[in-house]
Amino acid sequence: MSERDPIPLILTGIASICTTVVVLWFYGYLHFAKPEDALLLSDFTMLKTVPGEDYKVSLKPADQVAQCVDGVLVLFDLEQKGLTGVLVDDRKRAVRCLGEKTPAAQ
């Protein structure tokens, strides 16, 4: 019975694991989360409007602007350029919007 050199087996195992991770990442099945991915942009509250009742809002506008993109409400932060996000509820369901078309590329 001859002894086998374990180094080629170890290198083959490491190479196959690395290849698997790269292929899964390339096709979108694997995502490496960054701290900014989980950043909570802001807390939002919906004010229910009741006919005949007054409600008060601040005259100063929020630091975010919303736009309808593909039927989903997307928020753009005005303070941190490039920071965008989809408005979701507490169950991570996207808030839909009606009536606007997707912006056309000019």
Contacts in CASP RR format, 6 or more apart in sequence:
PFRMAT RR
TARGET T0000
AUTHOR 0000-0000-0000
METHOD contacts of the structure
MODEL  1
MSERDPIPLILTGIASICTTVVVLWFYGYLHFAKPEDALLLSDFTMLKTV
PGEDYKVSLKPADQVAQCVDGVLVLFDLEQKGLTGVLVDDRKRAVRCLGE
KTPAAQ
21 30 0 8 1.000
24 30 0 8 1.000
25 31 0 8 1.000
25 32 0 8 1.000
39 83 0 8 1.000
41 64 0 8 1.000
41 75 0 8 1.000
41 77 0 8 1.000
41 83 0 8 1.000
41 85 0 8 1.000
42 62 0 8 1.000
42 63 0 8 1.000
42 64 0 8 1.000
44 87 0 8 1.000
47 55 0 8 1.000
47 57 0 8 1.000
49 55 0 8 1.000
63 77 0 8 1.000
63 78 0 8 1.000
63 79 0 8 1.000
64 75 0 8 1.000
64 76 0 8 1.000
64 77 0 8 1.000
64 78 0 8 1.000
65 75 0 8 1.000
65 76 0 8 1.000
65 78 0 8 1.000
66 73 0 8 1.000
66 74 0 8 1.000
66 75 0 8 1.000
66 76 0 8 1.000
66 87 0 8 1.000
67 73 0 8 1.000
67 74 0 8 1.000
67 76 0 8 1.000
67 100 0 8 1.000
67 103 0 8 1.000
68 74 0 8 1.000
68 97 0 8 1.000
68 98 0 8 1.000
68 99 0 8 1.000
68 100 0 8 1.000
69 102 0 8 1.000
69 103 0 8 1.000
70 102 0 8 1.000
71 96 0 8 1.000
71 97 0 8 1.000
71 98 0 8 1.000
71 100 0 8 1.000
71 102 0 8 1.000
72 86 0 8 1.000
72 94 0 8 1.000
72 95 0 8 1.000
72 96 0 8 1.000
72 97 0 8 1.000
73 86 0 8 1.000
73 87 0 8 1.000
73 94 0 8 1.000
73 95 0 8 1.000
73 96 0 8 1.000
73 97 0 8 1.000
74 84 0 8 1.000
74 85 0 8 1.000
74 86 0 8 1.000
74 87 0 8 1.000
75 84 0 8 1.000
75 85 0 8 1.000
75 86 0 8 1.000
75 87 0 8 1.000
76 82 0 8 1.000
76 83 0 8 1.000
76 84 0 8 1.000
76 85 0 8 1.000
77 83 0 8 1.000
77 84 0 8 1.000
86 94 0 8 1.000
86 95 0 8 1.000
87 94 0 8 1.000
87 95 0 8 1.000
88 94 0 8 1.000
88 95 0 8 1.000
89 95 0 8 1.000
END
